[in-house]
Amino acid sequence: MPKYYEFKVCGYYLYFTSHCIIECMHVHASDRKLTEAGSAKFFVKNDGDSVLQNKGILNDREVRIIQSFIKENYKEMYLKWSSLSEKGFYGEN
């Protein structure tokens, strides 16, 4: 599982799975197993805003903190994403 960072944000790793690169850019958040089951999923727009598709085990406060982190770091995160995927941001063709 490629992680966007080696550290946790609000207690969660931010990552994507190698089989999910067929979708537009998104971020999974999980504190344990780095799998899609039970994780939160945020689709990332080209301005850094994100759309929460699945809340997983996160509470509302954790969702806000992670969305804020994504907003501040989405350009750097996109570099990692785009090294493995040809898909762009959420909402783009």
C-alpha positions in Angstrom: 0.0 0.0 0.0 1.6 3.3 -1.0 1.4 5.7 1.9 1.3 9.4 1.2 3.4 9.9 4.3 5.1 7.6 6.8 3.5 9.4 9.7 -0.1 9.4 10.9 -2.4 12.4 10.7 -4.9 12.6 13.6 -3.9 8.9 14.4 -4.5 7.6 10.8 -2.2 6.6 7.9 -3.1 8.3 4.6 -2.7 5.9 1.7 -4.1 4.4 -1.5 -4.1 0.8 -2.7 -2.4 -0.3 -5.9 -5.7 -1.6 -7.3 -7.6 1.6 -6.7 -5.5 3.8 -9.0 -8.1 3.2 -11.8 -10.2 5.8 -10.0 -9.5 9.5 -9.6 -7.2 10.7 -6.9 -8.4 9.8 -3.4 -7.1 9.2 0.1 -7.9 6.3 2.4 -7.4 6.9 6.2 -6.9 3.9 8.5 -5.2 3.4 11.8 -4.6 -0.3 11.5 -4.6 -2.6 8.5 -4.0 -0.6 5.3 -7.0 -2.0 3.5 -10.1 -0.4 2.1 -12.4 -2.3 4.6 -13.2 0.0 7.5 -11.2 2.9 6.2 -12.4 6.4 5.4 -12.2 7.5 1.8 -11.8 11.1 0.6 -11.9 12.0 -3.1 -9.6 15.0 -3.8 -10.5 17.9 -6.1 -8.0 20.0 -8.1 -8.3 22.8 -5.5 -7.5 20.5 -2.5 -11.0 20.3 -1.3 -12.2 16.7 -0.7 -15.4 14.8 -0.8 -16.0 12.2 1.9 -17.2 9.0 0.3 -16.9 6.8 3.3 -16.5 7.9 6.9 -15.2 4.5 8.1 -14.4 4.7 11.9 -13.5 8.4 11.9 -15.5 10.8 14.0 -16.5 14.3 12.6 -13.6 16.0 14.2 -11.1 13.6 12.7 -12.7 14.0 9.3 -12.3 17.8 9.5 -8.7 17.5 10.6 -7.8 15.1 7.8 -9.7 17.2 5.2 -7.7 20.3 6.3 -4.5 18.3 6.1 -5.4 17.2 2.5 -6.2 20.8 1.6 -2.8 22.0 2.8 -0.8 19.1 1.2 -2.8 18.0 -1.9 -0.2 19.1 -4.4 2.6 17.1 -2.8 0.2 14.2 -2.3 -0.8 14.3 -6.0 2.9 13.8 -7.0 2.9 10.5 -5.3 -0.5 9.6 -6.7 0.4 10.5 -10.3 3.6 8.5 -10.2 1.3 5.4 -10.2 -1.9 6.5 -11.8 -3.0 8.3 -15.0 -6.2 9.4 -13.4 -6.5 13.0 -12.2 -8.5 14.8 -9.6 -12.1 14.2 -8.6 -14.5 15.8 -11.0 -12.1 16.0 -13.9 -12.7 13.9 -17.1 
